[in-house]
Amino acid sequence: MNKITKSQIDTFVAQPVKAVIGVSRNKRKFGYMVFNELRQKGYHLLPVNPHADTIDDVPCYKSIDLLPADLTAALVLTPKNSTLDAVQQLINKGIKHIWIQQKAETKEAIELALKNQVQLVHGKCIFMFSDPVNGGHKFHKALLKFFGKLPK
């Protein structure tokens, strides 16, 4: 596919507001953990979950269509069988910065995003690049850096 660069990652992280597609209400699920940790780090996030009115008192969007028109970035945390549809909806919405979370990506979703000139990050964990401060992610990032495996 395409090689992900540090510049692409930095550009995504720098977007002032990010939609989070696939936020979970279940505090034990990865979709919730990402949302919660990024919010604690000060990120301005717009959760999208068709089954929730709020998550942690943050109003939830029922669909991608309802997101603000000026939104530029979205993090996709959906199950693989929903990723292609989510990416298509984000493209239709005009969102040009998309991060498909590691293990959510599909070949079709990646190809669709690239074909539509999306600034795409995929195959990477957002925790690794959102200033990890604790345990496993900080250690994992240090290992990747040591072995020269971090994007340049």
FITIPA-872100 format. One record per residue (C-alpha): residue in three letters; y, x, z. Coordinates in steps of 0.5 Angstrom, whole numbers, plus 2048, in hexadecimal, padded with zeros to 3 digits. Layout:
% residues N
ALAYXZ...
//
This chain:
% residues 152
MET800800800ASN807803802LYS808808807ILE80D80680CTHR81380B80ELYS81680C815SER81D809811GLN81980280FILE817802817ASP81E804819THR8217FF814PHE81D7F9817VAL81E7FB81EALA8267FB81DGLN8267F481APRO82A7F081FVAL8267EA820LYS81E7E981EALA81A7E381DVAL8137E4821ILE80E7E081DGLY8087DE821VAL80A7DE828SER8057DC82DARG8067D8833ASN8007DB836LYS8037E183AARG7FC7E5839LYS7FD7E4831PHE8007EA82DGLY8057E582ATYR8087E4831MET8087EB833VAL80C7EE82DPHE8117E882EASN8117E9836GLU8127F1835LEU8177F1830ARG81B7EC833GLN81B7F083ALYS81E7F6835GLY8247F2833TYR8217F082CHIS8247E982ALEU81E7E5827LEU81D7DF824PRO8167DC826VAL8127D8821ASN80D7D4823PRO80B7CD821HIS8087CA827ALA80E7CD82CASP8157CA82ETHR8167D0832ILE8137D7834ASP8167DA83AASP81C7D583AVAL81D7D8833PRO81E7D282ECYS8187D2829TYR8197D1821LYS8137CC81FSER8137D0818ILE8167D5814ASP81A7D0810LEU81E7CF816LEU8207D6817PRO8287D8816ALA82A7D980FASP82D7E0811LEU8267E3814THR8247E9811ALA81E7EB815ALA8177E9817LEU8117EB81BVAL80B7E8819LEU8057E781ETHR8017E281BPRO7FA7E281ALYS7F87E5813ASN7F67DE810SER7FD7DC811THR8017E3810LEU8027E1808ASP8057DB809ALA8097DD80EVAL80C7E380AGLN80D7DE804GLN8117DA808LEU8157DF80BILE8167E2803ASN8187DB802LYS81D7DB807GLY8207E1805ILE81E7E680ALYS81E7ED808HIS81B7F180EILE8147EF810TRP8107F2815ILE8087F0814GLN8057F281BGLN7FF7F781ALYS7F97F281AALA7FD7EC817GLU7FE7EF810THR7FA7ED80ALYS7FA7F1803GLU7FC7EB800ALA8027EA805ILE8047F1804GLU8047F17FCLEU8087EA7FDALA80D7EE801LEU80E7F47FDLYS80E7F07F6ASN8147EC7F9GLN8187F37FBVAL8177F1803GLN8197F7807LEU8117F780AVAL80E7FA810HIS8077F9811GLY8017FC814LYS8057FE81ACYS8067FC821ILE80D7FA823PHE80C7FC82AMET80B803828PHE812803825SER8167FF829ASP81780482EPRO811804832VAL81280583AASN80B80483DGLY80480683DGLY800805837HIS805805831LYS80980A834PHE80380F834HIS80080D82DLYS80780E82AALA80781582DLEU80081682ALEU802814823LYS808818824PHE80481E826PHE7FF81E820GLY80581C81BLYS80381581ALEU80A81281BPRO80D80F815LYS813814813
//
